[in-house]
Amino acid sequence: MKFKNLPKIELHVHLDCSLSYETIKRLRPQTTIDDYNTNYIAGKSCTSLKQYIKCADNAISLMQSKESLELVMEDFFNQLIQDNVIYCEIRFAPLLHTDEGLNSREVVNILCNSMNFLSKESGIFTGLILCTLRHYSKEESMETVKLVEEFKEKGVIGFDIAADEAGYPLDNHIDAFNYAKQNNINCTAHAGEAKGPESIWETIDKLKVKRIGHGVKCIKDPKLVKFLYENNFHLEVCVSSNIKTKTFNKIEDHPISQINESSISMSINTDGRTISSTDLTNEYEIISKKFGWSIEDFRKSNLEAIKHAFASDELKTILADRINKEY
Ligand SMILES: [Zn+2]
């Protein structure tokens, strides 16, 4: 099957995990292809989510000025065009880009403006999701969610919690997610990646989200699978990323087809186009080859992504029409 030209929806991708070699070379001219492969892509030596995140830290250190943030966003859009993505929710943690003089508000403002310009130019519909991080304090988490509120009309569409699931608890972030709920802010949360079903139960209970980043470990708990299906949760599934972080040892062990067959709403995502060294075209090829997915399965996963996207009903209709027409 040829997937490249089919329109695609992506709900879960980190900007700072998606810098191309060309862009890193522009930002850090001494970078060689070996450096790039070792320090920016999660290779064979990567054995955990923690190590995967280290590669992002290297990229983040290059994203500390207006010019570099704009360059990375432009690079990112070029990748979306190549992959024929028609709608993308792009996430990043604004507080990670304040090492060289920018404040978090300026960071969000720069990326909103850059995204809106490129979105118009390319015709790709996009929105930003701002991430708090597991190891952040209560104050840092609140600062992040308040930025979502402030930039609601300017391109920011949601709030997320990312980073080291196994290393830090959720307690510092409950207030920020409550604030989001009170202010009708769309939320998603990473869970069930580095930890098992208990982490998904805890995230649902404490953060009250209806969309879960990964959530793939749910498959170990039939009660949870039933609960996610009956309560219309959505899982943002990222197959290659899960192999890089050793959530599962090999592709064949990935439960994507079991999740699909359980009728839980799910979508296919890259998580990080550089660190996972993939794009959606490649993910579809892998899933089709390894799990025998048909074009109808991919149509369904794109339509499920649209249903749970942080987008207006009007935009959802436009996107669903495109998917139904071309699949
Ligand atoms: Zn992620």
Boltz pocket constraint, residues with backbone or C-beta under 6 A from the ligand:
constraints:
  - pocket:
      binder: B
      contacts: [[A, 12], [A, 14], [A, 162], [A, 190], [A, 213], [A, 271]]
      max_distance: 6.0
